[in-house]
Amino acid sequence: MASLATTYMGLRLDNPLVVSSSGITGQVSGIERCADAGAGAVVLKSMFEELIIAASKNLDETVVASGEGRPEIYDYLDLGMSFGPLPYLEFIEKVRKHVAIPVIASVNCVSPNQWVPYARSIESAGADALELNISHFPSDEDSRAIEARYVEIVSEVTRQVSIPVAVKLGLHFTSPLVLMGDLVAAGAKALVLFNRFHSVDVDLESRRLVFAVRFSSASEQTIPLRWVGLAAGKFDCDVAASTGILDAESILKMLMVGATVTQFCSCLYQNGTQYLSELKHDLSAWLDSEGIASVDAIRGIALGHTEDQASLLTRFQYVSDLEEAASTYTF
Ligand SMILES: Cc1cc2nc3c(=O)[nH]c(=O)nc-3n(C[C@H](O)[C@H](O)[C@H](O)COP(=O)(O)O)c2cc1C
């Protein structure tokens, strides 16, 4: 039987199926179910930077007392941080005791400010790695300033911790590969491509803005597939594919363009966490049927066949396609 084992940011994983940060990984019971069903690793629900900073306004003695035995907590208490984030550290400790698979903590952040020393507490609490979910809604700030901040966050955090740090990005950048290169140079050990943000829609009946579909569809996977292929071929770091991965075929495709692991949650919300065992089974069955010995053997095999093939990743439009469409469809 094919080996699904792999290594992500230096962590040994039983397989490349990682449950992404979501409500499922916000509870010990959900995480246990994922581990039992065969997840390779889990990324915990994100702790929000704003909560860490807001907590600084609620300093109280109970909190200071609960910092005992965790001396680094005092470091950020000195910076004015306190209670809110403590339950998250306790959560990490609890998860660590309940499951043996790698546990990746997650912080949703937008600045390299007061919250950064908290990363050390996340490490002390037992997280195997930290994923930075850097998400900033661009309204009126210069794009270069925003990107410089992304890089600064990664530099500051990697200075604080010795566990590997991954960066989870949204897809809205003018020149994503330049930013990715800067993030890797700043110390990121993995790029998670991509986060999927809430989008909006209009409800015709109420004529109001509403949140659009909460879960992803398979058609969304083509965008990460392109950028995973480009990043995996270019940078000396691991790449996690995320968004629109709903079945074993999509996992195989992402591995073939160089993804180290895949991250997903929509398909687990829709099919239950038990679906992980089906994905694992389907992945093994495909490898066995093709006589391939391991997932590591297929990583990146769709890349670099010929120059022409590789150029597919960087072409947005083909003149020949446009000409063909014009001659095929008459209006
Ligand atoms: C209900 C829900 C909650 C989520 N919460 C987080 C979160 O706290 N932090 C984060 O980085 N991503 C969060 N995500 C994004 C997912 O981790 C994932 O990157 C995204 O949904 C794409 O994967 P999918 O196609 O399987 O949905 C959330 C997604 C969903 C659907």
The ligand as an ORCA input file, in Angstrom:
! r2SCAN-3c Opt
* xyz 0 1
  C     -16.719     28.534      9.017
  C     -15.301     28.879      8.641
  C     -14.453     29.433      9.608
  C     -13.138     29.772      9.264
  N     -12.303     30.306     10.220
  C     -11.011     30.582      9.896
  C     -10.113     31.087     10.865
  O     -10.436     31.310     12.029
  N      -8.822     31.313     10.484
  C      -8.376     31.072      9.207
  O      -7.190     31.266      8.921
  N      -9.225     30.593      8.264
  C     -10.507     30.349      8.577
  N     -11.347     29.839      7.627
  C     -10.830     29.615      6.251
  C     -10.432     28.131      6.089
  O      -9.406     27.778      6.989
  C      -9.961     27.814      4.664
  O      -8.713     28.429      4.403
  C     -10.936     28.266      3.593
  O     -12.277     28.070      3.986
  C     -10.662     27.492      2.290
  O     -10.828     26.105      2.475
  P     -12.172     25.359      1.955
  O     -12.187     25.516      0.493
  O     -12.066     23.963      2.421
  O     -13.324     26.113      2.596
  C     -12.669     29.528      7.942
  C     -13.543     28.946      6.996
  C     -14.835     28.630      7.324
  C     -15.729     28.031      6.277
*
